[in-house]
Amino acid sequence: MRPQSLFPLFCPVDSLPGIGPRLAKLFEKLTGPHVADLLWHLPSGLVDRSFRPTVAEAPSGRIATLVVTVESHEPSTAPRRPYRIRCRDHTGFLTLVFFHARQDWLERAFPVGEVRVVSGTVEHFNGEAQMTHPDRHGTLEELEGIEGIEAVYPLTAGLTPKVVARAVSRALERAPDLPEWIEPSVFRQRRWPSWKEALTIVHSPESEADLHLDRPARQRLAYDEMLANQLALSLVRASMRKLKGRSVAGDGSLRARIMPSLPFALTGAQERSLKEITADMAEPARMLRLLQGDVGSGKTIVALLAMLNAVETGAQAAIMAPTEILARQHFASIEPLLASIGIRAGLLTGRDKGKSRKAVLEDLAAGEIKIIVGTHALFQEDVVFQDLALAVIDEQHRFGVHQRLELAAKGRAVDVLVMTATPIPRTLTLTAYGDMDVSRLDEKPPGRQPVDTRVLPLARMEDVVMGVERAMRGGAKVYWICPLVAESETSDLAAAEERHLHLSQIFGERVGLVHGKMKAAQKDAVMEGFAEGNIDLLVSTTVVEVGVNVPEATVMVIEHAERFGLAQLHQLRGRVGRGSGASTCLLLYGSPLSETARARLEIMRQTEDGFRIAEEDLRLRGAGELLGTRQSGLPEFRVADLTAHADLLPVARDDARLILETDPELQSKRGEALRTLLYLFERDAQVRTLRSG
């Protein structure tokens, strides 16, 4: 149960006065559905309304707060003409200008003969001062509330600054005094304010400096969020450890037989990771391990050997991929290797129907199929294993935690190995995968050639097309990446469909097209044509980013490369350089280039180290945009900024570990306060694990 002290904060946002159903929808879009969400909606700037000149002294272009007497109203005489209100003080005249305003409302707000306070940007027109749509206005008694420093909040269409500021202020009134959850020595050493005090400070900045991320109040709130994140992950990890596991330790016989068939000897990183995985599997506790490998670092081989470890004990293993293309590709690469040592593999995707699907399900339930490769189809109720011991999940960020658990529930005490080809900076690994042990593949298999990366302006398009033609004459396959599917009115990006048409006029039927709006079967057919058939030039949106393996592809052209994030450019470049031939990646950019875009393209030119690229991406863009947190399954922080507050994360992690060592059920006085913290940041599910554990 959520603590009673938080009830006022978890009421719907329309429980605040002045917010009806229409505004509630807009607030939900901007901040979230609860009053608490408004507390995390922090100011992005401020407006200083303390400048109070006379009308004659008010300069053009500056915000000023003026005290004037209303002289007369001049209603609009034509639809496009503004409504004017003439005012004065002892030094001169000021005209207030309103477009599309209601006369009855203006007459009530500005009665003739009365003194009014107006605040806004002053302009001069025909030598006389005017103010169009004052930001704030009121009576002389309201002067104090108008002339101070005002926080400016991010907005969405339909919400005005005044409405958002008022809603935040009302949410703050509901914020209770909460018991302190920060460890006393950290609290004293950092000289942080209390939680409620910190909230009040960040929402009432008095200078630009108060908006900085390193201010004590902002740091304190960032630490609260990081502590909630680390404590939640530690709780998940502890509850996984509590679950009954089983020791899975094969005798190495199948692995020894398959080793001679592998294309390369294992790298040091593969050997190390494999040792960590098999040691985990041998433990009586359940394994939950992340295998992080850069593009082409050989994760699939490591996963295959881990699955054989399970098969050696008489059990089964499953590998789940996010797309059908990827699942079929995994199957195509591991099935012949397994067949050579007499182990049967199966494939199950959404496309498999009828008799063939029924046969796979029967053989899986009977234990005839030892290793199954599949997509989300593996979750379906009628998929039954004889004895599933290891679940491998590829491209973890495409799946939620609950899907991970669903697959693990298909067996008894299943070990879980999660893989990602997206190199993630260490700070983000902590925030997203703190509940897992991490193995890193940071070496490439021998024989992999570096990719020659060049940066060119779009103006050299003709030269690029000629270069592509030469490469295709020499037998190369070429990727051509465009950022959008169809030309939209709001964008000048090259559309994939248009580029496909243009290149088809030059190369005819050798050009294929793949984009996210195509049906899976259509996409697969084109990809197959590119991998094995007569398609030599594949025009595509970023759907080819993850996993697709075409060793003959040696040229990658990325149009408008400046519009992509570093992690995405690195993933795309990883589609070439997978065979033994020399490969090239051409990054085409549109001018003018921003400083950040220039820096990104320069890093791509300098290095192929995905981990270095990920750290640079985090530095240049901040965590919010990195990998696009919504799609990537990475946590979205509301207050903490992982670049500015990175030093607080290890402190939060160590504190979370210490808490769970000394008070695993969070029963102490501080433990109770920490439960409140978890509920405050909506980590309710993790609190529930305390009870279910």
Backbone hydrogen bonds, N-H to C=O, Kabsch-Sander energy under -0.5 kcal/mol:
donor,donor_aa,acceptor,acceptor_aa,energy
6,L,3,P,-1.7
7,F,4,Q,-1.6
9,L,6,L,-1.0
10,F,6,L,-1.3
10,F,7,F,-0.8
11,C,8,P,-0.7
13,V,33,P,-2.2
15,S,12,P,-2.2
16,L,13,V,-1.6
19,I,16,L,-1.6
20,G,18,G,-0.7
24,A,20,G,-2.6
25,K,21,P,-1.7
26,L,22,R,-1.3
27,F,23,L,-2.8
28,E,24,A,-2.5
29,K,25,K,-1.6
30,L,26,L,-2.2
31,T,27,F,-3.7
32,G,27,F,-1.8
35,V,11,C,-1.9
36,A,9,L,-2.9
37,D,34,H,-0.7
38,L,34,H,-0.6
38,L,35,V,-1.4
39,L,35,V,-0.7
39,L,36,A,-1.0
40,W,36,A,-0.9
41,H,38,L,-1.0
42,L,40,W,-1.4
44,S,152,V,-3.0
45,G,152,V,-1.3
47,V,150,E,-2.9
49,R,47,V,-0.8
49,R,148,G,-2.1
52,R,50,S,-0.5
58,A,54,T,-1.1
58,A,55,V,-0.5
61,G,122,V,-3.0
62,R,59,P,-1.0
64,A,120,G,-2.5
65,T,51,F,-2.7
66,L,64,A,-0.6
66,L,118,V,-3.0
68,V,66,L,-0.6
68,V,116,R,-2.8
69,T,88,R,-3.0
70,V,114,E,-2.5
71,E,86,R,-3.0
72,S,86,R,-1.6
74,E,84,R,-3.4
81,R,78,A,-1.6
83,Y,98,F,-3.2
84,R,74,E,-2.2
85,I,96,L,-2.3
86,R,72,S,-2.6
87,C,85,I,-0.5
87,C,94,L,-2.8
88,R,69,T,-1.9
89,D,92,G,-2.1
92,G,89,D,-0.8
94,L,87,C,-2.6
95,T,129,A,-2.0
96,L,85,I,-2.9
97,V,131,M,-2.4
98,F,83,Y,-2.6
106,L,102,R,-2.1
107,E,103,Q,-2.6
108,R,104,D,-1.5
109,A,105,W,-2.3
110,F,106,L,-2.5
113,G,70,V,-3.1
114,E,111,P,-1.9
116,R,68,V,-3.2
117,V,138,G,-3.2
118,V,66,L,-2.5
119,S,136,R,-2.6
120,G,64,A,-1.9
122,V,62,R,-2.0
123,E,130,Q,-2.7
125,F,128,E,-2.8
128,E,125,F,-1.8
129,A,93,F,-0.7
130,Q,123,E,-2.9
131,M,95,T,-2.6
133,H,97,V,-3.1
133,H,131,M,-0.5
135,D,119,S,-1.4
136,R,119,S,-1.9
138,G,117,V,-1.9
142,E,139,T,-1.1
143,L,140,L,-1.5
146,I,142,E,-1.2
146,I,143,L,-0.7
147,E,143,L,-2.6
150,E,47,V,-3.2
152,V,45,G,-2.9
159,L,156,T,-2.2
164,V,160,T,-2.2
165,A,161,P,-2.7
166,R,162,K,-2.3
167,A,163,V,-2.1
168,V,164,V,-2.6
169,S,165,A,-2.3
170,R,166,R,-2.1
171,A,167,A,-2.2
172,L,168,V,-2.6
173,E,169,S,-1.5
174,R,170,R,-0.8
174,R,171,A,-0.8
175,A,171,A,-0.6
175,A,172,L,-1.2
178,L,176,P,-0.6
186,V,183,E,-0.7
187,F,183,E,-2.3
188,R,184,P,-2.6
189,Q,185,S,-2.5
190,R,186,V,-2.3
191,R,187,F,-0.9
192,W,187,F,-1.3
198,A,194,S,-2.8
199,L,195,W,-2.0
200,T,196,K,-2.2
201,I,197,E,-2.4
202,V,198,A,-2.5
203,H,199,L,-1.6
204,S,201,I,-1.2
210,D,207,S,-1.2
211,L,208,E,-1.8
212,H,209,A,-1.6
215,R,212,H,-1.4
219,Q,215,R,-2.8
220,R,216,P,-2.5
221,L,217,A,-1.9
222,A,218,R,-2.2
223,Y,219,Q,-2.7
224,D,220,R,-2.2
225,E,221,L,-1.9
226,M,222,A,-2.4
227,L,223,Y,-3.1
228,A,224,D,-2.3
229,N,225,E,-2.2
230,Q,226,M,-2.9
231,L,227,L,-2.8
232,A,228,A,-2.3
233,L,229,N,-2.1
234,S,230,Q,-2.4
235,L,231,L,-2.2
236,V,232,A,-2.1
237,R,233,L,-2.4
238,A,234,S,-2.7
239,S,235,L,-2.5
240,M,236,V,-2.2
241,R,237,R,-2.3
242,K,238,A,-1.6
243,L,239,S,-1.2
245,G,284,P,-0.5
248,V,246,R,-0.5
248,V,281,M,-3.4
249,A,247,S,-0.6
256,A,252,G,-2.3
257,R,253,S,-1.6
258,I,254,L,-1.8
259,M,255,R,-1.7
261,S,258,I,-1.5
262,L,258,I,-0.6
262,L,259,M,-1.5
271,E,267,T,-2.4
272,R,268,G,-2.6
273,S,269,A,-2.6
274,L,270,Q,-2.6
275,K,271,E,-2.1
276,E,272,R,-2.1
277,I,273,S,-2.4
278,T,274,L,-2.8
279,A,275,K,-2.1
280,D,276,E,-2.0
281,M,277,I,-2.6
282,A,278,T,-1.7
283,E,279,A,-0.8
283,E,280,D,-0.8
289,R,416,V,-2.2
290,L,437,D,-3.4
291,L,289,R,-0.5
291,L,418,V,-3.7
292,Q,290,L,-0.7
292,Q,439,S,-3.2
293,G,291,L,-0.6
293,G,420,T,-2.3
294,D,441,L,-1.4
297,S,294,D,-1.8
302,V,298,G,-1.3
303,A,299,K,-2.7
304,L,300,T,-2.5
305,L,301,I,-2.4
306,A,302,V,-2.1
307,M,303,A,-2.4
308,L,304,L,-2.2
309,N,305,L,-1.5
310,A,306,A,-1.2
311,V,307,M,-2.3
312,E,308,L,-2.6
313,T,310,A,-1.2
314,G,311,V,-2.2
315,A,310,A,-1.7
316,Q,387,D,-3.1
317,A,370,K,-2.4
318,A,390,L,-2.3
319,I,372,I,-2.7
320,M,392,V,-3.0
321,A,374,G,-2.8
327,A,323,T,-2.3
328,R,324,E,-2.9
329,Q,325,I,-2.1
330,H,326,L,-2.7
331,F,327,A,-2.5
332,A,328,R,-2.7
333,S,329,Q,-2.0
334,I,330,H,-2.3
335,E,331,F,-2.8
338,L,334,I,-2.5
339,A,335,E,-2.8
340,S,336,P,-1.8
341,I,338,L,-1.3
342,G,339,A,-1.7
343,I,338,L,-2.6
346,G,371,I,-2.3
348,L,373,V,-2.5
352,D,349,T,-1.3
353,K,351,R,-0.5
356,S,353,K,-0.7
357,R,353,K,-1.1
358,K,354,G,-2.3
359,A,355,K,-2.5
360,V,356,S,-1.9
361,L,357,R,-2.6
362,E,358,K,-2.4
363,D,359,A,-2.4
364,L,360,V,-2.2
365,A,361,L,-2.4
366,A,362,E,-1.9
367,G,364,L,-0.8
368,E,363,D,-2.0
369,I,363,D,-1.5
370,K,344,R,-2.1
370,K,368,E,-0.6
371,I,344,R,-1.4
372,I,317,A,-2.1
373,V,346,G,-2.9
374,G,319,I,-2.4
375,T,348,L,-1.5
378,L,375,T,-2.3
379,F,376,H,-2.6
380,Q,377,A,-1.1
383,V,380,Q,-2.1
384,V,382,D,-0.8
385,F,410,K,-0.5
386,Q,364,L,-1.1
389,A,316,Q,-2.8
389,A,387,D,-0.5
390,L,316,Q,-1.2
391,A,415,D,-2.8
392,V,318,A,-3.3
392,V,390,L,-0.5
393,I,391,A,-0.5
393,I,417,L,-2.9
394,D,320,M,-3.1
394,D,392,V,-0.6
395,E,419,M,-0.6
396,Q,419,M,-2.0
398,R,395,E,-2.4
399,F,396,Q,-2.5
404,R,400,G,-1.5
405,L,401,V,-2.1
406,E,402,H,-2.2
407,L,403,Q,-2.0
408,A,404,R,-1.9
409,A,405,L,-1.8
410,K,407,L,-1.7
411,G,408,A,-1.3
412,R,388,L,-0.7
413,A,411,G,-0.6
414,V,408,A,-0.5
415,D,389,A,-2.9
416,V,287,M,-2.7
417,L,391,A,-2.7
418,V,289,R,-3.2
418,V,416,V,-0.5
419,M,393,I,-3.5
420,T,291,L,-2.1
429,T,425,P,-2.4
430,L,426,R,-2.0
431,T,427,T,-1.6
432,A,428,L,-2.7
433,Y,429,T,-2.5
434,G,430,L,-0.7
436,M,433,Y,-2.4
437,D,288,L,-2.0
439,S,290,L,-3.3
441,L,292,Q,-3.2
442,D,440,R,-0.9
448,R,445,P,-1.3
449,Q,579,G,-0.6
452,D,450,P,-0.5
452,D,583,S,-2.8
453,T,451,V,-0.8
454,R,452,D,-0.5
454,R,585,C,-2.9
456,L,454,R,-0.5
456,L,587,L,-2.7
458,L,589,Y,-2.5
460,R,457,P,-2.1
461,M,458,L,-1.6
464,V,460,R,-1.9
465,V,461,M,-2.5
466,M,462,E,-2.1
467,G,463,D,-2.3
468,V,464,V,-2.5
469,E,465,V,-2.1
470,R,466,M,-2.1
471,A,467,G,-2.3
472,M,468,V,-2.5
473,R,469,E,-2.0
474,G,470,R,-1.5
475,G,472,M,-1.7
476,A,471,A,-2.4
477,K,552,E,-1.5
478,V,536,D,-3.2
479,Y,555,V,-2.8
480,W,538,L,-2.9
481,I,557,V,-3.4
482,C,540,S,-2.7
484,L,494,A,-0.9
491,S,488,S,-1.4
496,A,484,L,-2.6
497,E,485,V,-1.5
499,R,495,A,-2.7
500,H,496,A,-2.6
501,L,497,E,-2.0
502,H,498,E,-2.3
503,L,499,R,-2.7
504,S,500,H,-2.3
505,Q,501,L,-1.5
506,I,502,H,-0.6
506,I,503,L,-0.6
507,F,503,L,-3.2
508,G,504,S,-2.2
510,R,507,F,-1.3
511,V,508,G,-1.3
512,G,537,L,-2.7
514,V,539,V,-2.3
518,M,515,H,-1.8
523,K,519,K,-2.5
524,D,520,A,-2.9
525,A,521,A,-2.1
526,V,522,Q,-2.1
527,M,523,K,-2.7
528,E,524,D,-2.7
529,G,525,A,-2.1
530,F,526,V,-2.0
531,A,527,M,-2.8
532,E,528,E,-3.2
533,G,528,E,-0.8
533,G,529,G,-1.0
535,I,529,G,-1.5
536,D,510,R,-2.0
536,D,534,N,-0.7
537,L,510,R,-2.3
538,L,478,V,-3.0
539,V,512,G,-2.9
539,V,537,L,-0.7
540,S,480,W,-2.6
541,T,514,V,-1.4
544,V,541,T,-1.0
545,E,542,T,-2.1
547,G,545,E,-0.5
548,V,546,V,-0.9
550,V,548,V,-0.6
553,A,550,V,-2.2
554,T,477,K,-1.8
554,T,552,E,-0.6
555,V,477,K,-1.4
556,M,584,T,-2.2
557,V,479,Y,-2.6
558,I,556,M,-0.5
558,I,586,L,-2.8
559,E,481,I,-2.6
559,E,557,V,-0.6
561,A,558,I,-0.7
561,A,588,L,-2.9
563,R,560,H,-2.2
564,F,561,A,-1.5
569,L,565,G,-2.4
570,H,566,L,-2.6
571,Q,567,A,-2.1
572,L,568,Q,-2.6
573,R,569,L,-2.7
574,G,570,H,-1.5
575,R,572,L,-2.0
576,V,573,R,-1.8
577,G,553,A,-0.8
578,R,553,A,-0.5
583,S,450,P,-0.6
584,T,554,T,-3.0
585,C,452,D,-2.7
586,L,556,M,-3.2
587,L,454,R,-3.2
587,L,585,C,-0.6
588,L,558,I,-2.6
588,L,586,L,-0.8
589,Y,456,L,-2.4
598,R,594,S,-2.5
599,A,595,E,-2.4
600,R,596,T,-2.4
601,L,597,A,-2.4
602,E,598,R,-2.1
603,I,599,A,-2.2
604,M,600,R,-2.1
605,R,601,L,-1.7
606,Q,602,E,-1.9
607,T,603,I,-2.3
610,G,608,E,-0.9
613,I,609,D,-2.5
614,A,610,G,-2.3
615,E,611,F,-1.9
616,E,612,R,-2.3
617,D,613,I,-2.5
618,L,614,A,-2.1
619,R,615,E,-2.1
620,L,616,E,-2.8
621,R,617,D,-2.7
622,G,617,D,-0.5
622,G,618,L,-1.9
625,E,622,G,-0.7
626,L,622,G,-1.1
628,G,625,E,-1.9
629,T,624,G,-1.3
631,Q,628,G,-1.0
632,S,628,G,-1.9
633,G,629,T,-1.1
634,L,629,T,-0.6
637,F,635,P,-0.7
642,L,640,A,-0.5
645,H,641,D,-3.4
646,A,643,T,-0.6
648,L,645,H,-1.8
649,L,645,H,-0.7
649,L,646,A,-1.0
651,V,647,D,-0.6
652,A,648,L,-2.4
653,R,649,L,-2.7
654,D,650,P,-2.7
655,D,651,V,-2.3
656,A,652,A,-2.5
657,R,653,R,-2.3
658,L,654,D,-2.4
659,I,655,D,-2.7
660,L,656,A,-2.1
661,E,657,R,-1.6
662,T,658,L,-2.2
663,D,659,I,-3.5
666,L,663,D,-2.2
672,E,668,S,-2.4
673,A,669,K,-1.6
674,L,670,R,-2.4
675,R,671,G,-1.8
676,T,672,E,-1.8
677,L,673,A,-1.9
678,L,674,L,-2.3
679,Y,675,R,-2.2
680,L,676,T,-2.6
681,F,677,L,-1.9
682,E,679,Y,-1.7
683,R,678,L,-3.6
686,Q,683,R,-0.9
687,V,683,R,-1.3
688,R,684,D,-2.1
689,T,685,A,-1.1
690,L,686,Q,-0.7
690,L,687,V,-1.0
691,R,687,V,-0.8
691,R,688,R,-0.6
692,S,688,R,-2.5
693,G,689,T,-2.4
